[in-house]
Amino acid sequence: KIFIRELTGFFNIILFFSAFVALSVGFLPGHIPKYHEVIFIFAIIILNTIISFIEEYKAARSIQSLHKVMKIKAKVLRDGKETEIDASEIVPGDIILLAEGDKIPADGRIIEGFGLKVDESVLTGESVSTDKTNIEVPQETILAERTDMVYAGTYVTRGNAKVAVAATGMSTEIGKIAADLYKITEQPTSFQMEITKLGKQITITISAIVAVIAVTYYFFEHLSFYDVLINSISLGVAAVPASLPVVMTFALAMGTKKMLEKNALVRHLSVVESLGSVDVICTDKTGTLTENRMTVQKIYVFNGILKTTDEVKDFNTQAISLLLKASVLCNEAKINIDEKEHETYLGDPTEISLLLLAKEKGLNPLAERKKYPKLGEIPFSSETKSMTTIHKIDEKTVAYSKGALSAILSGCDKILKGDNTVPLTSGDREKIMAVADSMAGEVLRVLAISYKEMLFAETSEQDAEKSMVFLGLVGMIDPPRKEVRQSIKIAQGAGIKVVMITGDNKKTAQAIAKEVGIGSNAVEGQDIDKHAVEELSRDVEAIDIVARATPQTKYKITQALQKNGHYVAMTGDGVNDATAIKQADVGIAMGLRGTDVAKESSDMILLDDNFKTIVDAVEEGRRIFDNIKKFVNYLLSANLSEVFVILILSFFSYIPLTGIMVLWVNMVTDILPASALAVDPANPGIIRRQPRKAGEPVLNRGVKMLIAFSGIKKVIVLLIIFYIGLRMGGIKLAQTMVFTSVILFSFVRIMIVRQMDKLSILSNRWLLLAMAAGIILQLIVLYTPFLRDFFNVIPLGYIHWTILLPIVVFSAFLGVFGARVIMKYVPAI
């Protein structure tokens, strides 16, 4: 499929037609097939197709290697018996049994739940696990707050439950998103449309020239119909810039390679250039701007608030030591050690963050749990909002509790102050509540922790939660990535607006946005969903943050921005991002945390999930588009000038270049130097430039004027050289001098193209090597007898070079001066 798509590209179709005509004309009476032209054209087609196919195929294979293919098993109750079956066999009405660590195989309503918490970040964007119960909620409740339902593709982080299956397959919430994806029609990128338009423009121009030549030959030169046909078609075939699609593909392929080195995997070549047009990035919060892992930021004990970044010595008080020990022991997160002794954690992100904090401060969670085994437990429930575990500590029995502040405080009557346990006063309670409110104001999730040394008489587990000693508070958050703020600043400096779209609540979203440098104007998804795209397009420009977003919200935001003429990139990692990713002009998925659905919907995958990589990709896209402009300028000014020289001299019955000469010139001076231009480094400060407007053509006014100036100058100079050669030694010398001059003019054309940027002629060694190779190959043709005979040229002597070189040098200075004047008034980049 990939190979056929590349083989039937627009330029390839033009070349196929040209080869067919060149071959067919040869079978007319009195003519022979032009096999050398046909072979050259087919070589170009094959080369272009193979390069494109290899790059697309490599990207497709990379995607496959990212997939984690596995069959999900599920436990169900059938005929009163517990049975394990493939998840694909589940049907609505089945009763499934869920336990900690399970991936939920279907949508369903909770019948019974015991301390159930579910990670729904892939569907809602929420980084904190959601408490689930069997208490029914209103039908109109938004998905993120439906606490009586569980959804396919999400994970159980704590507890267990019995669930009645309500939907499977395409009927699940994830299935509905997949169905929406199929409805989205893939639109060609602006770059693809530009290249198609450019191909048509070239075809029309060449067709017009060929028509003029045909009329001239027939009516003024009185050639036969067959001679008119073969000469005009041969010229048309030679005039097509056959190397343009090869160089275009090469530029994009090299761009993808460079981006892969920076951890951006491109799935479609054309999107590399499209990144240069992006002026809005709609980004998910969880896992994209943030680390997608809860991290403890602050700890409060009676003697004050400590940041977790403070020195370890500040954590040596008895209250903090007990708090860290309680964080490890009163914790259901699992710790696994692989064969390489690497620790991995499974469980609720909140509990994992407590283990990581304790480890960071010198406590070994595995050793602590082994040393102080669990004797009993009161599991977490949505009613009590706390959990308690009981352990053997030396010769004592100790209970540790953690949970919501109200639940923990209600069970405490003492507080640890320094090394002393004293009664908990109403003043103490007020102070603790004030600190908790302060932490909550910073959008920290607050947990309270307490403990109790149990008396021998307290034998029941329920006694453990009475008359406890308050230890302190921990405040945690899913923090922003360290490099995100600077990356967003760079993006904004590049004229790109960053919009956060998240399933999280407005307050949390605004706090993260403030920290990373995004604007503060926030709306909620329900406000977006009730408006049509046309209405939304009037207000969308002022929106910085969309909270409580649904999949439909993200999709609508993307459409509204596009309706206003923006070129939108959508980043995300969850299933809930997939429709918007596919609708966006550039869809970007996360490689580490991204779901398969998001990856398959994307144009590009960030292998490191790093927002900075997007900015690097935008810079690379701008570089590639600049280089495309440069080599299009180079190629068209060369080919069109050669055609016009042939056209003008045809009126005087001269043929300045034979077909084989034109094909040689195209191969030597087009493919190598143009390919070298394709890997030009970026212009200094390219990322600080404003985005190019979507739809801005490769051939903008500045580039067209440069092509016209360079082409006209070259036509005049070549006509002068032809005339001098004709006077000095006849038609063969004139052809040889023009043939060689065209090769030498590659230097002149490169110097003119260089005026489009601020780069030194020495900044690209491949370009210098390409030009040197062109000169050397031409000298070999001129001074090797059998090649000289094949091309029907003569060796140039000293006198000929003394005429050619000064003309070329003068032309170079004139070209540079003229290009600078044009660029001063009509910028080409």
N, C-alpha and C positions, 0 to 999 in steps of 0.2 A: 504493500500500500504506500509506504514512504517512498520507495523507489519510483513507482509510477507517478506519484504526485510531483516529484522532482523532475522526472523525465518529460512531463507534459507542461512544464512552466512556459510562460508567455514567450520569453526569449528563445527557448528551445524550439518552440513551434515555428517561430520566424526562421530559425536556422535550418530546421527540417525542410521547410518550404524552399529556402534558397538552395539547399543541396539537391533537392528533387529537380528544380528547374535547371540548375547547372548541369546535372546529369542528363536530363531529358533532351535539352537542346542539342547535346552532342550526337543524338541519334537522328537528327534531321539530315536531309540530303546534303552531302558535301561537308559534313562536320563530324568531329570525333568527340566523345565524351571527355569533359575536363575532370579527369579522375583526381588530379592533384588538389584541385579546389574542393572537390567532394570529400576527399580523405581529410583535408584540413578542417573542414566544417564539422565533420562527424567526430573528429578528435576533440574539438572544442565542446561539442554536446556531451560526449562521454565524460570528459574531464569535469565539466560543471556538474553533471548528474552524480558522479561518484563522490565528489567532495561534499555536495549537499547531503547525499544519502548517508555517508559515513558519519557526519556530524549529527544528523537527526537520529540515526540508529543508535549511536553511542549515548545520546541523551535518553532515548527510550530504554536502553538496557540499564542505564544508571537508575532510572525510576524503578525498574523491576527489582533491582538489587535493594532498594529502600523498602520494598514491601515486606511485611511480616505476615507470611501466609500461615495460617493455623486454623484448625477446626475447633470451634467452641463447643464444649460439652455443657449440658444443663441437667440439673436434678429436678425431676417432676414427680408429682403424685398421680398415679394412674391405677385405677381399681384398688385404691386404698394402699398401694405399695409405692415405696420410693424407688424410682428408676432413673438411671443416667442415660440420656440420649443425646444425639447431635442436635445442636440448637436449631438447625434447619428443619427438624421434624416437629418443632413446637407449633401448636395451633391455638387460636383464640379459645378460651375456656379452660385450657390446661392450668394446673396449679404448679408453679415453680417454686423451688426452695433456694433461697439466697443466703450466702454466708460471706464473711469477710474475705476480700480479695477476688470475689467473683466478678466477671464481666457480665453485665445483665444482657440476656439474649433477646428480650422482647419488651414492648411496653406493657405495663400492667398496673392494676390497682392493689394496694397493700391490704391484705386480710388481717395478718398479724405481723407486728414488728417489735423487735427487742433491741433497743439502742441502735437502730439502723441509721447509718450515715452514708451518703452516696456522693461520689465525686462526679459532678455533671459538667465539668469545665469544657469538655469537647462539644457540648450541646448548648450551654448557656453562657460560657465565658467566665463563670464564677470560679475563683481560685480556691474558695473555702468549701469544704464538703457540706452538703445540705442535710439537715435532720429530717428524717422521714417517719411518719406515723400512719395509723389506719383511720385517723380522724378526717372525715370528708371536708373538702374545701369547695367553695362555690365554683361552678363550671367555667365562669368567665375569668378565673384567676390566671395570670400570665404563667407561662410554662416554668419560669425560674422559681416560682413560689407555690407550685402544686406539690405540697408536701405529702399528699396521699398517693402519689403516682411515682413509678420508676420507669426509666426509659432505656431502650436498647442502645448498646454502645457505651453506657456509663459504667462506673465501677463502685462496688461496695467497699467502703473503707473501714467500716466498723459495724458490728452487730449482725443480726440475721433476720430473715423475714419469710413469710409465706405470701405469695403474690398470685392473683388471678390474672392470666394473660388477656389483655384487651386487644392487642394488635401485633402482627408479625410482618416481617418482610417490608414491602413497599408501603404498607399501611402504618408503619411506625413513624415517629417524628423524624427519625433519620431517613427513613424511606421516602417520606414526603419531600425532604430536601433533595434527595437523589432524583425524584421525579421532576422537580423544578429545574434541575440541571439539564435534563434531557430537552426541556422546552426552550432553553436558551440557545439561539442560533449563533454559531461561531461567525463573527464578523471579521473580514480581512483587516489587518492593521493598516494604519495610514501609510506606512512604508511600502507594504505590498501594493496598495493602490497607486502610490507614487511611481513605483517601478513599472507597473502595468501602463500607467499614463506615459511615462518616459519612453517605453518601448513603442507605444502607438505613435508618439510624436516623431521618433526616429524613423519609423516605418513610413509615415506620411511624407516626411521631408525627403527621404531617399526615393520614394515612389515618384514624387514630383520631379526630382532631378533626373531620374531614369526616363521619365516621360519626355522631358525636354531634350535629353540626349537622343532618344529614339526619333523624335520629330526632326531634330537637326540632321541626324544621319540619313534619314529617309528623303527629306525634301531638299536639303542643301548639299549633302555629300552624294546623294543618289545611290546609296548602297542598297543591296537587295534586302528583301524582307527578312530573310534568314540571317544575314550579316547584322542587320539592325537589332534583331532579337538577341543574338548571342552577345554582341558587344554591350548593349544596354543592360542585359541581365547580369553579365559578368561584372560590370561595374557596380551594379546594385549589390551583388553578393559581396564584393570586396569592400563596399562602403559600410556595410553593417558592422558596427563595433562588436565583433564576435567575442572578444575577450571580456566585454563588460560584465556579462553574467558570471563568468568565472571569477573575476576580481571581486565582484559584489559578494559572491558566496564566500570567497576566501576572507574578505574583510570581516564578515559576520562570524565565520568559523573561528578566526583568530580572536575575535572579541569574546566568543563563548569560552575559548580556552583560557583567556586571561581572567575572565570572571570566575571560572571554576577554581583557579588558583586562589581567588579571594572568597571561596566557599559559596558561590552562587551557581547553581546548576540550571542552565537554560534548556528548556524543553523544545522551544521553537526558535529557529535562527532569527526570524524576522523581528522578534520581540527585543532583540539586543539593541537595535537602533531605536525602537519605539520608546525605550526608557528615557531617551534624551528629550522627549516631548512631555514627560510627566510633570504636571504642575499641582497635583493634589495627591497626597498619600493618605488613604483611609486605613488606619491600623487598629487591630485588636489590641486590647490592653494586656490581658493575661498571656504570658509566655512570649510576648512580642516586645512590649515596652518594659514589662516586668519579668522577673526570673521564673515565675510560675512555681514558686516554692515559698511557703511561709517562713519567715525569719523573725526571731525574737529581736526587738529593737531596744526595749527598756525593761528594767526590773525595779520593782518598788518593795522595799522593806521599811520598817519603821524609821530607820536612820536616814532615809532619803531615796531618791531615784537615781539609778545608775544606768548608763547606756551600755549596751553589750560590747561596744568598742573600747570601753575603758580597760585599764590594766587589770591583769589577773589578780594582783594583790588587793584590789578593791573588792574582790569577791570572796574574801576569806572570813567574813563575819559568820557567826554561827547560823544566823537566820538565812543567809544566802546559801550556805553549805547545805542546810536542811532543805531549802527550796529546790536546789539543783538535784538533790537526792530524790526528793518527792517527784520531780519532773521525769526522772528515769524510771522509778518503781511504779508510780501510779500512771501507767502509760501502756497502751495496747499495741503500739507500733512494733512491728517485727524487724529484727536485725538478721540479715543473712550474710554469710561469708562464703565467697566463691573459692575456687582452687588457688587463686592468686592472692588470697588473703584480703581481697577488697570487700569492704562492707557496703551493702545495699539495704535500703529501708523500704518497708511496705506498710502502708496504713494511712491514717488520716494525716494530711499535711500539717495540721496544728501539732499533733503529737510528735511527728518527725522533727519539727522545728525545735521542740523541747529536748529531744535526744541530741540533736546537733549542737545546741547551746551547751549542754552539760559536757559533751565531748570537747568542745572548744575551750572550756574552762578547766580542763584537766581531769574530768571524771570519765571513767571507762564504763559505758552503759552495760556492756555484756558482763563485765566483772561484777558490777554492782548487783545485777539481777541474779547472778549465780551465787553471790555471797549472801544475799538476803532474799531467799525464795518466798514466793507468794503463798500465803496461808488461806486467804479468802478474798472475795471480791463482791462489791455492790456495783453492777455495771451501770454505765451511763444510760439515761433515758431522757426523752424529751420532756417528761413531766418533772423529774427532779433536777435536770440540767446540771448534774454532777456525777462523778464516779469516785469510788473509794476502793483502795486495795489494802490488804493487811499482810504484814511481813514480820518475820523473826529477825530482830536486830539485836545481835549479841544475845543477852539473856532476856530481852524485852520483846513484847509484842507491840508493834507500832502500826497505826493506821494513817494512811496518807490520802487526802482528798484534793480534787481539783474540779473546777467548773465555773459556772457563772457566778459573778460576785455576790448577787443576792442569795443564791443557794448556799454558798460557802459561809458568808457572814452570819446567816441565820443559824448555823450549827456551831458557831464559835462563841466562847465566853472569855477567852484569854487571848493574849497577844505576846509575841516574843519581841522584847526590846533589848537589843544588845545580846547579852548572855542570860537575861532574866525573863522569866515568864510571869506576866502580871495580868490582872483583870482587864478585860476589854471594855473601855468606857464609851459612853455615847459620843464624847469628843473624838475618841479614836475612830469610831465608825464614820463620823462626819468627815474626818480627814481622809480616810481610805476612800470614801465615796467621791470626794473632790478630786483625788488623784486619778481615780478611775475615769471620771468625767473628762479630765484633762487629756488622758491618753486617748479616750474615744474621740475627742475633738481633733486629734492628730490622725484620725482614721486608723487607729491601732485596734486590733481585736484583743480584748482584755480577758485574761483568765485569773482566777484567784486560787491560792493554794494554802492548805492547812494540814495539820498533823495532830496526832494524839498518841501518847503512851497509854496503852490499855491496861486496866487493872485486871487482876485474876478473875474478879467477880463478873467482869463484862465479857460474857462468853458469846453473846449473839452479835452477828454482824451489824445489826441495826444500832447497837450501842456505840459502834465505832464512830458514827457521824454526829454524836452528841458531845457537847462540852469540849470542842476541839480548840487548838491553839492556832491563831491566824499567823501565817508566815509572810505572805506578801502577794504581789501582783506581777504578772508578766504581760507585756504588750507586744503584739506581733503584727506583721504586715507582709504582703507579697511585695518586696521592694523593687524599685526600678532597676534596670540593668545600669551598670556604672557608666557605660559609654553612650547611653541613649541621649542624655541631655545635649552633649556636644554634637551628636549626629543630627539631632533635630535642629540645633542652631545652624549647622552647615546647610541643611535642607532649606530652612527658611531664608538663609542668605542666598540660596540658589533660586529663589522665587517659587519655592514649593511650599504649599500649605499642608500642615499635618493635622488630620482630624482623628480623634480617638473614638472608636465605636466599640462598646463593651456591654457585656451582659451584667456587669456589676452595678451597684447602686450609684446614684448621682454623687453623693458625698465622697465616696471612695474614689470615684473616677476623677472628680475635681482635684482631690488632694494629690493624686498621682500626676495629673496633668500639670499642676502647679510646680511640682518637683522637677518635671522633665522639660518644662518650658513651653507647653502647649497653652493656648488661650483658655479662658474660664467660662465662656458662654456655653451652658449645657442645657440639653433637652432630654426628655425620656422617650424611649421607643414607642410608647403608646401614643404620644403626641405626633410622632412621625407617621405611624401606621394608619391613622384615621384621615390622612390627607392624600389626595391624588398626586402623582409625580409633577403635574403641571403647577399645582399650588405650592408644592414643596420647593420647586426650583426658584421661587421668588424669595424664600427665606433661608435656603440652604447655605448661602454665602457667609452668613453670620454665625453659623454653628461651628463650635470647636470640639464639643464633646457630645456623644449620644450614649446615654446610660440606659440600662435595662433593655438593650436592643434585642430584637428577635431577628431570625434570618431574613424575614421580609423587610425589616427596618434597614438592614445593611444593603439589601438589593435596591430598595427605593432611593436611599441616599446616593448610591452609585449612579443610578439612572438620572436623578435630579442634577447632579454635578455634570454629567455628560451632556444633558440637555442644555446646560449653560455654556457649553463649549469647552469644558475642562477635559484634560487628558488624565484619567484616574488610574492610580495604582492601588490595589486593595491587598493588604497583607493579613494573614491569619493562619491559624493552625487547627481550628476545630471544624467539626462537621457543619456547625452553624455558620461558618464563613464561606462555605463552598459556592453557593449561588452567586454571592457578590464577587468572589474571586473570578468566577467564570465570566460574569458580566463586565468586569472591569477591563479597561484597555490593556493593563498589565496586571495579571493576577499572580500574587506571590504567596507561596506556602512555606511553612516552617518544616525543615527536614528532620530535626530531632524530635519535636513534640507534635508535628503535624500528623493528622489522620490521613489515611490513604485517599479518602474522598477529596480532601483539600488539595493533596498533591496532584491527583489526576485532573483536577479542575484548573490547575495553575499553568502559567507560562514559565515561571521560574521558581526554583526551590532554594531557600537559604539553608545550606547544610549546617551552619552554626547557629541558626535561629537569631542572628544578630542584626538589629536594626541598622547598624552602621554599614553592613554589607549592601543594603538598599542604596545608600548614598553613593557608595563606591560603584554600584551598578549603574546608577544614573550618570555619573561622571564618565563611565566607560561608554554608555550609549551616546553621550554627546560627542565624545572623541570619534566614535565610529561614524556618526553622521557627518562631522567635519571632514573626515577622510574620504567619505563617499563623494562629497561635493568636490574635493580636490581631484580624485581620479576620474570623475565624470567630466570635469573641466578639461583635464589632461587628454582623455580619450577622444572626446567629441571635437575639441579644437584640432586634434591631429587628423582624425578620419575625414571630417567635413572639409578641411582645407585641401586635403589630397583629392577629394572628389571634385571640388570646384576647380582645381588646377587642371584636372583631366577634362572637365566640362568645357572650360574656356578654350583650352588648346584644341579640343575637338572641333571647334568652329573654324580652326585654321588647318584642319586635316593632320594634326600631330597627335601622337600618343606618347605622353611624357613618361608614363609608368605602365608596364604590362601587368596583366593580372597576377602573375606569379611574383612580381616585384611588390605589388600592394600587399599580397598575403604575407610575404617575408617581413615587410615593414611592420605589419600588424602584429606578427608574432614576436619580433625582436624588440620593438619599441613600446608595445602596448602591454603585454602580459607581465613582463618582468618589472619595469618601472612602476606600472599602475599597482601591481601587487605589493611592491615596496611602499608605495604611498599609503596603502591600506593599513600598514602597521606603524604609521607615523605616531610618535608620542603625542600626548594631549597638549593643547595650547596652555601656557601658564594662565592660571585663574579661570579655567574653563568652568569649574563648578560654581563660580560666583556669577556667571552669566545668567540672565533670565532664560527660562525654558523657551525653546522655539515653539511657535504656535503650531498646534495640531493641524496637519494638512499643508504646512509650509512646504513647497516643492523642493526637490533636490536642486532643480534648475531655477533658483530665485533670480531676481532681476540682476543682482550683482554678478552671479555666476554666468548668466547669459551674456552680459556685457563683456566679461573677461574672455569668454569663448569667442564672441564676435570679434573683439579687438585682436586676440591672438590669431584667430583664423584668417582674418583679412590681411594682417601683417605678413603671415606666413605665405599666403597665396601670392602676394605681390613679390616677395623675396624669391620664391620658387620660380615664378615666371621670369624674373630677371636672370636667375641662374640658368634656366633652360635656354634663354635667348643667348647668353654668353657662350654656353656649351655648343649651341647650334652653330654660332659664328666661328668658334674655334676649331671644331672637328666634326660637325655633322650630328645627325640624329642620335647615333649610338653614344657619343660622348655626352650629349645633352641629357639623354636618359640616365646615364651613369652618374652624372653630377647631381641631377635631381634626386636620384635614388639614394645617393650617399648623403646629400644635404638633409633629406627627411630624417635620416638616422641621427645626424648631428643636431638637428633641431630638438631632439629629446631633451638635451641640456637646457636649451632656451625655454622650452615649455615647462620644465621642472622649475626653473628660476621664476617664471611668471606665476606658476601655481603657488610657489613659496610665499608670494606676496599676500596670500590669503591668511597666513598665520604669522606668528611671531617666532617661528623656529629657525634655527640656523640651517644652512645647507648641509652642515656636518652632523646634524642631530640624528640622522637616520643612515647608518652605514650600509644597510641593505639597499637603499636607494642609490647610493654611490656605486656599489658593486653592480647593481642592475644596469646603470648607465654605462659603466666601464665594459660590462659584458656585451652590451649592444654594439659599442664601438669596435671591440675586438672581433666579434662575429662578422661585422660588416667588412673589416679589413681582410678577414680570411676569405670572404666571398670575392673581394676585388683582386686578391693576389694569389688565389689558388686556381690553377688553370681549368680543371674540370668543373668547378663551381662557377667560374667566370663564364664558361660556355653555357652552362645550364641556365644562368640568369641573363645571358646575352649582354654582358657588360664588358668594358675594357678597363685595364688598370689605370688609375689616375697618377699623373706625374707630379713633379715638384711644382710646376707652374700652376697646375689645377688646384693644388692645395693652398697655394698663396692667394688664390682668388676666393676659394670657398671659406677658409677660416676667418679672414677679416669680415666677410659678409655675415657669418654666423655670430661673431663677437658683437658687431654693431647691432645686429638684430636683437641680441640678448639685452644689451643696455637699453635699447629702445623699448623692448618688451617690459622690462622691469619698471622703467619710468612711466610708461602708459598704464601699467597695472596699478601702480601706486596712486596715480591720479584718479583712476576709476574707483579704487577702494576708498579713497578719501571722501568721495561724495555718495557712493552706492556700496555699502558694505556687503561682502559676499558671504560672511560668516557672522 
